[in-house]
Amino acid sequence: MRERRIYLASPHMSKQGFEKQYIDEAFKTNWISPLGPNVDLFEKELADYVGVSHAAALSSGTAAIHLALKSLGIREGDLVFCSSLTFAGSVNPVLYEKAIPVFIDSDSSSWNMSREALRKAYQVYPAPRALIVVNLYGQSADYDLIREIAGEHGTPIIEDAAESLGATYKGVQTGALGDIGIFSFNGNKIITTSGGGMLVCNDEEIVKKARFWATQAREAVPWYQHNEVGYNYRMSNICAGIGRGQLKVLEERIAKKKFIYELYQESFADIPEIRMMPVCDYGSPNYWLSCIILDRSCRLKPFDLISALAKENIESRPVWKPMHLQPVYADKPFFSSVEGGISAAEDIFNRGVCLPSDTKMTTGDIELVAGIIRQLFGKQ
Ligand SMILES: Cc1ncc(COP(=O)(O)O)c(C=O)c1O
């Protein structure tokens, strides 16, 4: 087995050492706390990059979704429409507030939320309190369609841009497309703070309130006064320093992710049973993960590829298992985009594979991964 592991997506610090400079400054000045200059500046720099006026740096993307839901006043028994094909962190906060997720299928042309499934959901549940839309694997959902439908019902949109920092939709940065946007800086994301998240919004009051809840809902009086329940959700000044450094190399990371996607695409061009995850012409993805989907007629299944790569110490994964198929959410409503047969999300899960998309991969590494898969299809 090869000694050096090739990862799906792992942290990649700048070669210039930007992150270290910000951390060193924090050490020198003893700003080792969940507040400080790096936190303030990371919020400002990220908001400027995304094109929104305000941002709150938090401990995770999940925390950001939780506070976004709270700021929309989501309470017990409220309905929240959610993308089904996603990571659990997108949806779990709905349960934290004892609200009810209603799962919406994907569209096979984008893997993102389906307009048809969304319309069906509104026919049954015309008044959800919020809609959480995921930009899957670094590609924006189709917000013109989604906003049109949500707008007819007055539903606020939480844009789950955890995976899509730097991607655009019709020239607008993801994160700025809903009423509230959220990002994740978990270790596997396009840029990382080791763990962290950000809530972004043009409404200053929402962001101020998010910071308030994130610091245990401590009232602005000299003693410890708490009129409501709070959380310990703030990002530390050290993590924010890493984030500031990482932000400087975001464009470089996107370019490398795109290179990885395109090299896989080229490598599989002569294998009709393999298709890349579709790229929609309404925007430009950040290509966070390069995913493929195997043809229905293909004799090989995702785990044949995953096992062949694992033998060479190479990490790959199935596509997210849809939330409506998870035991914890099995009793929640789901609306399929498909009439009869399995849903688009389940179909993508059954046939999809996330390939290693680590920005530290060399061209040789990408060719090695592609070569192992090509061999399985009898190609040199
Ligand atoms: C789509 C999506 N939403 C939410 C999250 C949660 O973010 P975090 O891990 O920072 O809590 C993640 C990933 O981690 C994600 O991929």
PDBQT file of the ligand as one rigid body, heavy atoms in Angstrom, charges set to zero:
ROOT
HETATM    1  C1  LIG A 401     -24.064  21.430   3.543  1.00  0.00    +0.000 C 
HETATM    2  C2  LIG A 401     -23.527  21.537   4.937  1.00  0.00    +0.000 A 
HETATM    3  N1  LIG A 401     -24.248  22.183   5.856  1.00  0.00    +0.000 NA
HETATM    4  C3  LIG A 401     -23.814  22.338   7.122  1.00  0.00    +0.000 A 
HETATM    5  C4  LIG A 401     -22.590  21.842   7.509  1.00  0.00    +0.000 A 
HETATM    6  C5  LIG A 401     -22.184  21.996   8.936  1.00  0.00    +0.000 C 
HETATM    7  O1  LIG A 401     -21.013  22.727   9.093  1.00  0.00    +0.000 OA
HETATM    8  P1  LIG A 401     -20.062  22.443  10.367  1.00  0.00    +0.000 P 
HETATM    9  O2  LIG A 401     -19.413  21.122  10.160  1.00  0.00    +0.000 OA
HETATM   10  O3  LIG A 401     -19.085  23.580  10.334  1.00  0.00    +0.000 OA
HETATM   11  O4  LIG A 401     -20.923  22.494  11.566  1.00  0.00    +0.000 OA
HETATM   12  C6  LIG A 401     -21.791  21.174   6.567  1.00  0.00    +0.000 A 
HETATM   13  C7  LIG A 401     -20.479  20.620   6.838  1.00  0.00    +0.000 C 
HETATM   14  O5  LIG A 401     -19.789  20.378   7.593  1.00  0.00    +0.000 OA
HETATM   15  C8  LIG A 401     -22.277  21.002   5.250  1.00  0.00    +0.000 A 
HETATM   16  O6  LIG A 401     -21.562  20.324   4.354  1.00  0.00    +0.000 OA
ENDROOT
TORSDOF 0
